[in-house]
Amino acid sequence: MRTFILVCAAAGSAALLTGCATSGSLSKADKQFARGEYEPAIALYKADVAKGKNIAQSNYRVAESYRLSNRIEQAEAYYKAALDGGVKVSDAAFYYGEALKANGKFEEAATQFDAYAQNGGNRTLAARSEMEAKNARASTSIVAMRTNSEVMPLDQINTPSAEFSATILPETKEVIFASGRDSKVYKGNGEGFNDLYAVKFDDADKMTGGTVRKLEPLFNSEDKHEASATYTPDGKMMVFARSNNGSKKGYLSVDLWVSYNKNGAWTEPEILRVVNSSTADDFSPSFAPDGKTLYFASTRKGGLGGNDIYKTTMETPGRFSPPENLGDQINTPGNENYPAIAPDGTLYFSSDGHPGLGKLDIFKVEKNKVVNLAVPINSTGDDFAPFFTANKAGIFASNRAGGKGSDDLYRFRESMLKLVNFYADGTLVERNDKTGQTLPVASETVTLYNAKGQKLQDATTGSDGKFSFKLDTAAANYAVIANRAGYFTARNSVSTIGRKPAQEALTEPLTDVRIPVTLTLAKIVKNKAIVVENIFYDYDKANIRPDAALELDKLVQTLNDNPQITIELSSHTDSRGKDAYNQALSQRRAQSAVDYIISKGIDKSRITARGYGETQPVIKNAKTEEEYQRNRRTEFKVTKIAE
């Protein structure tokens, strides 16, 4: 985020750096660092490292230069090198954690923050480390979140320089934004000073076409940063932020400035008194749709730490009430800035103090809770300065990968994913072997397991045998099981893989997808033959084909589910061919099936193979191929039930 990079101040956060005065004992690199000229200071400190000069301290100053010019993600390796080299700066460990977080290394960052919370010398940072460790661990789940929002770069505006803080001038409908293009280089970060620009799109809906122009010199200066313009709805008042120019006679901080449109001309900007603090930075102003409430960020004393968001109310034109901190629901010991009020009154803002993706993320307050807008609106870079052209649609800035360089402007349309809840709606029944009918089983326990066999939850069947489980929203496989003494375990599978409807097919914010499943309890009866369906062999062979293996796996599951039973597995042929041949073939096939089952971990003492050849036909005197097929079968029967 290349906002106001101040002399002796950090980029965007505008946190003051102490010790700006120079002395004769300081090196050239130290003097530039003290003046906030971080870009040339980085080159000099790196040169010192290459020469082996003050390696630990020089690495630390490189890291600090990156941090103070809002490039902390580039500071990670230098903080580590400084710490490994024994640098004598207690706060380095905390900022190393911040650099790890900025690079998405949340677990490493949390470990670093935990250590600082226990051993850090700065009490304020130690207390903040506890929050940062908690946030870093929470961020791992936010990384996995993704909404259905749309994000597109505004290529008509973006350049390799910074573009950010868009708004609309009510009278002309021009988009006003800040940019570092066509400006002299600011030594704080090697980019241009920010000025205010305007573009009126040829196609306002698509935000395409048009020519960018620089606002009048009234609003722009050669050696100061100007950004974050905001207008009252009637277009009569403009508030923007302007920084110091680096000289002792220049302004000492970022301040809010105001200009009025009188008779079609803008007045000379002046500092917005009462609202500004003389000892702090005040920036990123934003008028609410009511045209009276002004939100902004400030580093003033009395806040929660870093930048906080404040609001003030315009009582009469140009006269505002004392600023009011938005409180600890919004503000944190980290940095909150770039507030914006959507047309529906929802507060949006940017923060690195709430759990996010690494650096600044955009948040909104929904039902009194702070909500991360998630990917794709947020990224691992800085995402900030939302402006609304409609409810849940507008423009924001980001320095994410894939842009033209530095900060770029993106149009967005916020669209939360329509949610789907999965349920397994089941029925437990008992089969009557004599009639073939099934009856519901009441007051029986049914258990849900995940694909790893871990128990998830129990349910009790109702009088109609019905039960229900709420499943995870992620695609997964499950098993539903019921056990009753004297019965085979009833098991069935449930899968949500491939069951989630496409977003465009969903018509409601929340849709329930209910998956039916039936469990059938069957009594264990000794010596009763049970056909194992779909066991086929190649002609004159006994080897287990892949299709037969799938069916035998079900029998393996039955034996695992019912460890108390011992079975005989039998193979039968039709009556065609010689008796001795059929007998031998069926025995080989039965033994092949048993060997396969034993290979899957079943104790060989629990299963025997028996070939019956053609001696036990289901249909005597079979004549059709269908009848022959019924006689060619594989069966099992329970021969023993352990007590």
C-alpha positions as MATLAB code, in Angstrom:
seq = 'MRTFILVCAAAGSAALLTGCATSGSLSKADKQFARGEYEPAIALYKADVAKGKNIAQSNYRVAESYRLSNRIEQAEAYYKAALDGGVKVSDAAFYYGEALKANGKFEEAATQFDAYAQNGGNRTLAARSEMEAKNARASTSIVAMRTNSEVMPLDQINTPSAEFSATILPETKEVIFASGRDSKVYKGNGEGFNDLYAVKFDDADKMTGGTVRKLEPLFNSEDKHEASATYTPDGKMMVFARSNNGSKKGYLSVDLWVSYNKNGAWTEPEILRVVNSSTADDFSPSFAPDGKTLYFASTRKGGLGGNDIYKTTMETPGRFSPPENLGDQINTPGNENYPAIAPDGTLYFSSDGHPGLGKLDIFKVEKNKVVNLAVPINSTGDDFAPFFTANKAGIFASNRAGGKGSDDLYRFRESMLKLVNFYADGTLVERNDKTGQTLPVASETVTLYNAKGQKLQDATTGSDGKFSFKLDTAAANYAVIANRAGYFTARNSVSTIGRKPAQEALTEPLTDVRIPVTLTLAKIVKNKAIVVENIFYDYDKANIRPDAALELDKLVQTLNDNPQITIELSSHTDSRGKDAYNQALSQRRAQSAVDYIISKGIDKSRITARGYGETQPVIKNAKTEEEYQRNRRTEFKVTKIAE';
ca = [
       0.000    0.000    0.000;
       1.805    3.124   -1.185;
      -0.183    5.779    0.646;
       1.558    8.522    2.572;
       5.181    7.627    2.910;
       6.417   10.277    5.255;
       9.770   11.543    6.292;
      10.567    9.554    9.433;
       7.358    7.541    8.952;
       6.197    4.182    7.695;
       4.232    3.810    4.505;
       0.477    3.597    4.882;
       0.541    2.995    8.618;
       2.111    6.438    9.070;
       3.730    5.251   12.288;
       6.372    7.750   13.378;
       9.985    6.646   13.470;
      11.940    8.149   16.336;
      15.489    9.344   16.203;
      15.277   11.365   13.002;
      17.953   13.837   13.960;
      21.300   13.188   12.350;
      24.728   13.573   13.828;
      28.287   13.490   12.642;
      28.766    9.947   14.014;
      26.200    8.449   11.665;
      27.120    6.824    8.382;
      25.593    7.966    5.107;
      23.224    4.983    5.242;
      22.199    5.863    8.800;
      21.550    9.481    7.851;
      19.344    8.478    4.937;
      17.537    5.979    7.152;
      16.961    8.682    9.778;
      15.530   11.009    7.116;
      13.151    8.311    5.936;
      15.009    7.890    2.636;
      14.686    4.143    2.854;
      15.257    3.248   -0.776;
      18.841    4.589   -1.028;
      19.501    3.446    2.555;
      18.658   -0.144    1.580;
      21.269   -0.141   -1.170;
      23.954    1.210    1.186;
      23.179   -1.267    3.980;
      23.230   -4.170    1.535;
      26.605   -2.970    0.338;
      27.834   -3.006    3.956;
      26.640   -6.606    4.335;
      28.475   -7.599    1.156;
      31.650   -6.040    2.590;
      31.198   -7.837    5.909;
      30.641   -4.544    7.723;
      28.293   -4.556   10.752;
      26.476   -7.495    9.171;
      23.794   -8.101   11.807;
      22.968   -4.428   12.290;
      23.021   -3.710    8.561;
      20.675   -6.622    7.856;
      18.379   -5.307   10.572;
      18.339   -1.830    9.017;
      17.563   -3.319    5.588;
      14.622   -5.156    7.152;
      13.456   -2.026    8.955;
      13.711    0.019    5.765;
      11.466   -2.438    4.002;
       9.023   -2.477    6.906;
       8.884    1.293    7.242;
       8.230    1.689    3.523;
       5.435   -0.888    3.691;
       7.345   -3.727    2.059;
       7.607   -5.935    5.116;
       7.166   -9.078    3.044;
      10.630   -8.339    1.608;
      12.070   -7.952    5.105;
      11.721  -11.568    6.242;
      15.142  -12.855    5.174;
      16.900   -9.779    6.573;
      15.226   -9.981    9.981;
      16.199  -13.649   10.155;
      19.782  -12.887    9.156;
      19.938  -10.115   11.744;
      18.579  -12.347   14.501;
      20.838  -15.242   13.510;
      23.721  -12.781   13.596;
      22.896  -11.737   17.164;
      21.545   -8.237   16.555;
      20.924   -6.446   19.853;
      17.435   -5.117   19.104;
      14.672   -6.683   21.181;
      11.831   -5.727   18.830;
      13.416   -7.443   15.819;
      11.855  -10.784   16.783;
       8.363   -9.286   16.806;
       8.749   -7.694   13.396;
      10.229  -10.935   12.062;
       6.922  -12.530   13.032;
       5.095   -9.761   11.168;
       7.194  -10.447    8.069;
       6.424  -14.177    8.271;
       2.716  -13.374    8.546;
       2.913  -11.035    5.550;
       4.319  -13.931    3.518;
       1.522  -16.285    4.552;
       3.728  -18.382    6.856;
       1.118  -18.371    9.587;
       2.301  -21.271   11.752;
       5.880  -19.976   11.772;
       4.598  -16.496   12.566;
       2.448  -17.810   15.424;
       5.465  -19.597   16.905;
       7.498  -16.395   16.684;
       4.736  -14.354   18.322;
       4.324  -16.934   21.087;
       8.023  -16.679   21.872;
       7.933  -12.885   21.900;
       4.859  -12.846   24.126;
       6.841  -14.877   26.683;
      10.244  -13.242   26.365;
       9.876   -9.935   24.507;
      11.274   -6.827   26.129;
       8.615   -4.413   24.852;
       5.490   -4.831   26.993;
       3.221   -3.285   24.394;
       4.485   -5.549   21.630;
       4.459   -8.567   23.957;
       0.768   -7.983   24.647;
       0.134   -7.497   20.948;
       2.028  -10.724   20.195;
      -0.671  -12.735   21.963;
      -3.282  -11.283   19.607;
      -1.031  -11.748   16.591;
      -0.397  -15.421   17.431;
      -4.124  -16.042   17.727;
      -4.819  -14.212   14.462;
      -2.065  -16.070   12.617;
      -3.559  -19.425   13.556;
      -7.055  -18.248   12.633;
      -5.719  -17.106    9.259;
      -5.080  -20.683    8.156;
      -8.833  -21.239    7.844;
      -9.395  -17.874    6.121;
      -6.883  -18.828    3.431;
      -9.176  -21.713    2.502;
     -12.242  -19.464    2.237;
     -13.392  -18.309   -1.169;
     -16.456  -16.321   -2.154;
     -18.232  -15.962   -5.452;
     -17.184  -12.311   -5.764;
     -15.908  -10.888   -9.043;
     -12.684   -8.872   -9.341;
     -11.308   -7.227  -12.491;
      -8.349   -4.839  -12.901;
      -9.051   -1.319  -14.136;
      -6.483   -1.494  -16.924;
      -7.663    1.837  -18.284;
      -6.190    3.484  -15.177;
      -3.438    1.220  -13.836;
       0.250    1.859  -14.539;
       3.521    0.519  -13.070;
       3.162    3.339  -10.508;
       0.739    3.280   -7.595;
      -2.991    3.839   -8.144;
      -5.348    3.730   -5.159;
      -8.135    5.484   -3.229;
     -10.830    5.898   -5.854;
     -13.966    8.005   -5.444;
     -16.437    9.783   -7.746;
     -16.812   13.523   -8.210;
     -20.623   13.969   -8.067;
     -20.853   16.874  -10.525;
     -18.846   15.390  -13.413;
     -19.122   11.664  -12.544;
     -15.365   11.423  -12.947;
     -13.466    8.781  -10.986;
     -10.899   10.540   -8.806;
      -7.904    8.519   -7.647;
      -4.348    8.868   -6.347;
      -1.316    7.911   -8.404;
       2.449    8.207   -8.307;
       2.781    8.536  -12.098;
       4.523   11.517  -13.659;
       5.965   12.656  -10.340;
       9.461   13.057   -9.018;
      10.800   10.096   -7.074;
      10.170    9.907   -3.363;
      13.238    8.494   -1.621;
      11.145    6.700    0.978;
      10.363    3.855   -1.397;
      11.726    4.779   -4.811;
       8.288    5.522   -6.244;
       6.710    8.806   -7.275;
       4.976   11.289   -5.012;
       1.235   10.657   -5.061;
      -1.074   13.180   -6.733;
      -4.795   13.281   -7.498;
      -6.038   12.339  -10.973;
      -9.424   12.041  -12.690;
     -10.920   10.001  -15.520;
     -14.388   10.067  -17.028;
     -15.051    6.685  -18.554;
     -16.608    6.451  -22.005;
     -18.537    3.445  -20.687;
     -19.308    4.105  -17.029;
     -20.801    0.651  -16.432;
     -17.813   -1.256  -17.795;
     -15.339    1.423  -16.619;
     -13.561    1.546  -19.959;
     -12.358    4.315  -22.270;
     -11.782    7.942  -21.371;
      -8.629    9.959  -20.778;
      -6.848   10.396  -17.460;
      -6.116   13.969  -16.390;
      -4.273   15.384  -13.417;
      -6.291   17.547  -11.052;
      -5.510   21.224  -10.810;
      -2.305   22.411   -9.062;
      -4.668   23.663   -6.382;
      -4.882   20.078   -5.122;
      -1.479   18.736   -6.157;
       2.004   19.739   -5.081;
       5.404   18.754   -6.377;
       6.964   17.505   -3.145;
       4.025   16.272   -1.063;
       1.693   13.301   -1.221;
      -1.988   13.934   -1.963;
      -4.542   11.135   -1.931;
      -7.897    9.838   -0.712;
     -10.273   12.502   -1.926;
     -13.874   12.254   -0.732;
     -16.872   14.445   -1.606;
     -20.178   15.266    0.002;
     -23.098   13.952   -2.100;
     -23.907   17.451   -3.342;
     -20.335   17.874   -4.594;
     -19.847   21.117   -2.655;
     -17.146   19.936   -0.260;
     -13.980   17.948   -0.871;
     -11.765   16.484    1.858;
      -8.436   14.859    1.031;
      -5.171   13.941    2.728;
      -1.855   15.704    2.222;
       1.528   14.780    3.710;
       4.623   16.652    4.790;
       7.257   17.605    2.242;
      10.295   16.521    4.221;
      11.629   19.952    5.130;
      11.735   21.339    8.620;
       9.385   24.089    7.516;
       6.974   21.626    5.982;
       4.007   20.037    7.648;
       5.005   17.551   10.320;
       2.364   14.965    9.593;
      -0.367   13.796    7.260;
      -3.412   15.993    7.643;
      -6.919   16.242    6.267;
      -7.523   19.225    4.009;
     -10.792   20.707    2.836;
     -11.865   22.693   -0.239;
     -15.301   24.106   -1.118;
     -16.936   24.465   -4.502;
     -18.277   28.019   -4.626;
     -19.866   29.367   -7.790;
     -18.307   26.572   -9.835;
     -14.758   27.078   -8.551;
     -12.849   25.268   -5.800;
     -11.363   27.266   -2.945;
      -7.756   27.085   -1.826;
      -7.480   23.966    0.379;
      -7.029   24.500    4.093;
      -6.368   22.166    7.012;
      -9.561   20.714    8.454;
      -9.177   21.982   11.978;
     -10.728   20.315   15.042;
     -10.680   17.018   13.113;
      -6.898   16.914   12.675;
      -4.458   16.147   15.462;
      -1.332   18.278   15.540;
       0.749   15.385   16.858;
      -0.532   12.524   14.724;
      -1.281   11.482   11.169;
      -4.850   11.745    9.900;
      -5.654   10.230    6.528;
      -8.006    8.136    4.324;
     -11.130   10.309    4.827;
     -14.481    9.049    3.582;
     -17.899   10.724    3.718;
     -20.880    8.533    4.537;
     -23.868    8.701    2.150;
     -25.565   11.152    4.548;
     -22.938   13.755    3.627;
     -22.446   14.679    7.277;
     -20.513   11.823    8.850;
     -16.832   11.775    7.989;
     -14.781    8.645    8.706;
     -10.975    8.658    8.686;
      -7.894    6.906   10.095;
      -5.538    8.388   12.650;
      -2.464    7.564   14.716;
      -3.500    9.930   17.528;
      -3.037    9.072   21.173;
      -5.834    7.313   23.003;
      -6.385    4.702   20.316;
      -5.921    0.970   20.531;
      -2.577    1.008   18.714;
      -1.310    1.512   15.180;
      -3.916    3.302   13.069;
      -7.481    3.493   14.364;
     -10.667    4.522   12.574;
     -12.572    7.563   13.840;
     -15.713    9.381   12.820;
     -16.855   12.971   13.164;
     -20.132   14.705   12.339;
     -20.429   17.949   10.384;
     -22.614   20.186   12.561;
     -22.583   23.182   10.210;
     -20.765   23.546    6.869;
     -17.076   23.106    7.611;
     -17.558   22.645   11.389;
     -17.168   19.134   12.759;
     -17.657   17.520   16.153;
     -14.660   16.128   18.073;
     -13.607   12.786   16.486;
     -14.903    9.596   18.065;
     -12.943    6.330   18.064;
     -15.018    3.444   16.651;
     -14.005    1.220   19.551;
     -12.427   -2.185   20.034;
     -14.951   -4.066   17.911;
     -13.414   -2.385   14.863;
     -10.013   -1.148   16.006;
      -7.202   -3.430   17.184;
      -3.576   -3.010   18.302;
      -2.806   -3.426   14.583;
      -3.694   -1.012   11.787;
      -7.212   -0.139   10.681;
      -7.677    2.377    7.891;
      -9.531    3.275    4.682;
     -13.093    3.220    6.036;
     -15.995    3.327    3.584;
     -19.757    3.296    4.035;
     -21.736    1.394    1.407;
     -25.061    2.809    0.172;
     -26.899    0.410    2.490;
     -24.995    1.798    5.511;
     -22.579   -1.108    5.957;
     -19.142   -0.129    7.258;
     -16.172   -1.488    5.326;
     -12.522   -0.928    6.228;
      -9.018   -2.325    5.800;
      -7.029   -3.951    8.584;
      -4.010   -6.080    9.390;
      -5.146   -6.493   12.999;
      -8.034   -8.892   12.331;
      -7.356  -12.434   11.050;
      -6.557  -12.181    7.357;
      -4.379  -13.370    4.518;
      -1.120  -11.726    5.549;
      -1.171   -7.952    5.071;
      -4.122   -5.545    4.780;
      -7.459   -7.190    4.043;
     -10.866   -5.616    3.476;
     -13.507   -6.301    6.116;
     -17.119   -5.360    6.691;
     -19.274   -5.173    9.799;
     -22.222   -7.530    9.461;
     -24.613   -8.232   12.310;
     -22.171   -6.549   14.699;
     -19.374   -8.895   13.618;
     -16.256   -8.123   11.592;
     -16.257  -10.309    8.476;
     -13.284  -10.913    6.159;
     -14.335  -10.543    2.497;
     -12.007  -13.462    1.634;
     -10.612  -14.452   -1.760;
     -10.852  -13.155   -4.483;
     -11.379   -9.637   -3.075;
      -8.616  -10.190   -0.539;
      -5.185  -11.578   -1.347;
      -1.814  -12.123    0.304;
      -0.912   -8.524   -0.609;
      -2.389   -5.261    0.652;
      -6.079   -4.936   -0.211;
      -7.578   -1.637    0.832;
      -9.514    1.555    0.110;
     -12.905    0.261   -1.034;
     -15.285    2.737   -2.678;
     -18.869    1.828   -3.547;
     -20.619    2.601   -6.814;
     -23.572    0.457   -5.717;
     -24.439   -1.887   -2.881;
     -21.681   -4.541   -2.773;
     -19.982   -3.168   -5.903;
     -17.269   -0.622   -6.520;
     -13.515   -0.115   -6.699;
     -10.656   -1.056   -4.377;
      -6.855   -1.043   -4.455;
      -4.376   -3.888   -4.158;
      -0.706   -4.588   -4.693;
      -1.394   -8.289   -5.300;
       0.656  -10.350   -7.700;
      -0.346  -10.081  -11.343;
      -0.929   -6.340  -11.410;
       0.900   -3.747  -13.446;
       3.058   -2.817  -10.472;
       2.797   -1.297   -7.001;
      -0.866   -0.627   -6.123;
      -3.495   -1.105   -8.815;
      -7.202   -0.353   -8.907;
      -9.710   -3.167   -9.281;
     -13.440   -3.127   -9.766;
     -15.351   -5.628   -7.668;
     -18.775   -7.066   -7.088;
     -19.162   -8.707   -3.725;
     -21.122  -11.930   -3.936;
     -20.947  -14.353   -1.092;
     -21.091  -18.007   -2.005;
     -24.554  -19.486   -1.775;
     -24.229  -22.163    0.870;
     -25.235  -25.795    0.714;
     -25.961  -28.001    3.730;
     -25.771  -31.748    3.233;
     -27.895  -34.201    5.180;
     -28.056  -37.981    5.163;
     -31.744  -38.847    5.625;
     -31.998  -42.519    6.427;
     -34.394  -45.308    7.230;
     -33.525  -48.406    9.246;
     -35.567  -51.479    8.374;
     -35.605  -55.182    9.203;
     -36.101  -57.735    6.434;
     -38.492  -60.642    7.010;
     -36.824  -63.591    5.299;
     -40.085  -65.509    4.960;
     -42.168  -62.777    3.334;
     -39.398  -60.629    1.856;
     -41.038  -57.557    3.354;
     -39.279  -54.905    5.409;
     -40.506  -53.130    8.515;
     -39.125  -49.962   10.143;
     -36.970  -50.365   13.234;
     -37.593  -47.846   16.010;
     -35.374  -46.672   18.883;
     -32.194  -48.129   17.419;
     -28.806  -46.398   17.391;
     -27.284  -45.554   14.019;
     -23.711  -44.281   13.739;
     -21.991  -42.078   11.146;
     -18.321  -42.692   10.329;
     -15.925  -40.815    8.072;
     -13.847  -42.423    5.330;
     -11.055  -43.161    7.839;
     -13.410  -45.145   10.041;
     -13.574  -42.481   12.727;
     -16.874  -42.163   14.574;
     -18.543  -38.798   13.960;
     -22.000  -38.924   15.539;
     -24.912  -41.113   16.651;
     -28.616  -40.849   15.911;
     -31.630  -42.727   17.263;
     -34.324  -43.915   14.875;
     -37.863  -42.682   15.298;
     -41.014  -44.770   15.357;
     -40.910  -44.806   11.548;
     -37.274  -45.938   11.491;
     -36.136  -42.528   10.269;
     -32.875  -40.820   11.230;
     -30.821  -37.895    9.934;
     -27.201  -36.716   10.012;
     -25.884  -33.262    9.099;
     -22.787  -33.794    6.977;
     -19.765  -31.603    6.421;
     -20.026  -28.974    3.694;
     -16.818  -30.250    2.064;
     -17.110  -33.153   -0.377;
     -16.516  -36.410    1.491;
     -17.417  -40.089    1.802;
     -19.164  -41.555    4.836;
     -20.418  -44.872    6.192;
     -23.684  -45.285    8.100;
     -23.875  -48.338   10.374;
     -26.408  -49.984   12.679;
     -25.750  -52.980   14.949;
     -28.213  -55.276   16.659;
     -27.439  -58.518   18.482;
     -28.204  -61.580   16.341;
     -28.200  -59.574   13.099;
     -25.643  -58.821   10.438;
     -24.280  -55.287   10.796;
     -26.320  -52.996    8.563;
     -24.011  -50.760    6.560;
     -24.418  -48.319    3.679;
     -22.294  -45.608    2.143;
     -23.100  -41.929    1.661;
     -21.087  -39.544   -0.497;
     -21.352  -35.806   -1.050;
     -18.677  -35.860   -3.749;
     -20.119  -34.369   -6.903;
     -23.428  -33.616   -5.187;
     -22.989  -29.854   -4.681;
     -25.022  -27.855   -7.239;
     -23.273  -25.167   -9.273;
     -23.514  -21.652   -7.830;
     -25.596  -20.441  -10.759;
     -28.102  -23.238  -10.146;
     -28.730  -22.169   -6.537;
     -31.627  -19.788   -6.034;
     -31.446  -19.306   -2.248;
     -28.667  -18.137    0.097;
     -28.859  -21.535    1.819;
     -29.927  -24.781    0.176;
     -30.341  -28.156    1.892;
     -29.291  -31.209   -0.123;
     -30.745  -34.340    1.444;
     -29.278  -37.711    0.498;
     -31.508  -40.759    1.111;
     -29.982  -43.911    2.585;
     -31.500  -47.195    3.717;
     -30.031  -49.647    6.229;
     -31.393  -53.186    6.294;
     -31.019  -55.470    9.300;
     -30.999  -59.202    8.459;
     -30.918  -62.000   11.037;
     -27.879  -64.229   11.180;
     -29.143  -67.770   10.503;
     -26.652  -70.631   10.629;
     -26.251  -72.720    7.471;
     -28.518  -70.491    5.424;
     -27.008  -69.873    1.971;
     -26.578  -66.236    0.931;
     -25.670  -65.517   -2.675;
     -22.693  -63.258   -3.335;
     -23.859  -61.450   -6.436;
     -21.839  -60.715   -9.574;
     -18.964  -63.148   -9.034;
     -17.937  -64.123  -12.548;
     -14.977  -66.150  -13.815;
     -13.369  -66.491  -17.206;
     -14.055  -69.740  -19.037;
     -12.299  -72.724  -17.459;
     -10.434  -70.421  -15.021;
     -10.533  -69.710  -11.288;
      -8.571  -66.491  -10.984;
     -10.353  -63.510   -9.386;
     -11.263  -60.864  -11.955;
     -11.329  -57.166  -10.968;
     -15.134  -57.093  -11.106;
     -15.323  -60.110   -8.798;
     -12.807  -58.528   -6.418;
     -15.144  -55.568   -5.880;
     -17.911  -57.912   -4.782;
     -15.625  -60.002   -2.578;
     -14.498  -56.773   -0.876;
     -18.083  -56.398    0.337;
     -17.879  -59.838    1.919;
     -14.573  -58.826    3.546;
     -16.447  -55.837    5.011;
     -19.205  -58.131    6.296;
     -16.631  -60.308    8.063;
     -14.959  -57.244    9.573;
     -18.312  -55.850   10.704;
     -19.338  -59.195   12.232;
     -16.244  -60.632   13.929;
     -18.298  -63.259   15.745;
     -19.144  -65.300   12.639;
     -17.294  -68.072   10.804;
     -18.379  -68.849    7.252;
     -18.140  -71.365    4.471;
     -17.727  -69.903    0.983;
     -18.997  -72.163   -1.755;
     -18.861  -72.185   -5.553;
     -21.400  -73.866   -7.808;
     -21.453  -74.719  -11.510;
     -24.244  -75.498  -13.903;
     -24.953  -79.071  -15.064;
     -23.144  -78.816  -18.365;
     -19.819  -80.667  -18.505;
     -18.590  -83.718  -16.636;
     -19.313  -84.081  -12.935;
     -15.676  -84.516  -11.937;
     -14.585  -81.526  -13.998;
     -17.313  -79.310  -12.493;
     -16.451  -80.457   -8.985;
     -12.751  -79.664   -9.405;
     -13.428  -76.318  -11.097;
     -15.837  -75.189   -8.374;
     -13.360  -76.132   -5.658;
     -10.594  -74.172   -7.361;
     -12.886  -71.161   -7.708;
     -14.047  -71.326   -4.096;
     -10.464  -71.632   -2.876;
      -9.386  -68.717   -5.087;
     -12.113  -66.521   -3.561;
     -11.159  -67.593   -0.021;
      -7.477  -66.891   -0.691;
      -8.412  -63.412   -1.886;
     -10.445  -62.755    1.269;
      -7.615  -63.982    3.506;
      -5.222  -61.668    1.643;
      -7.388  -58.778    2.813;
      -6.640  -59.555    6.471;
      -9.375  -62.026    7.416;
      -8.151  -64.830    9.714;
      -8.054  -68.077    7.724;
      -9.680  -69.917   10.629;
     -12.887  -67.922   10.001;
     -13.477  -69.083    6.429;
     -13.372  -72.358    4.490;
     -13.705  -73.048    0.764;
     -16.093  -75.632   -0.595;
     -16.819  -76.522   -4.197;
     -20.132  -78.252   -4.854;
     -19.893  -78.552   -8.620;
     -23.337  -79.165  -10.077;
     -24.735  -81.042   -7.062;
     -26.825  -78.190   -5.570;
     -28.667  -76.442   -8.399;
     -31.116  -73.665   -7.632;
     -33.093  -74.640  -10.717;
     -33.178  -78.329  -11.551;
     -33.262  -79.291  -15.206;
     -32.195  -75.823  -16.274;
     -32.617  -75.175  -19.968;
     -32.122  -71.468  -20.635;
     -28.899  -69.493  -20.294;
     -30.529  -67.382  -17.596;
     -31.329  -70.525  -15.611;
     -27.792  -71.858  -16.089;
     -26.458  -68.511  -14.818;
     -28.508  -68.738  -11.630;
     -27.016  -72.155  -10.946;
     -23.475  -70.831  -11.571;
     -23.172  -68.909   -8.327;
     -21.030  -68.139   -5.306;
     -22.578  -68.346   -1.847;
     -21.606  -68.085    1.776;
     -23.270  -69.402    4.888;
     -22.581  -68.870    8.570;
     -21.295  -72.065   10.109;
     -20.489  -70.783   13.568;
     -21.477  -67.842   15.762;
     -19.145  -67.092   18.653;
     -20.823  -66.343   21.952;
];
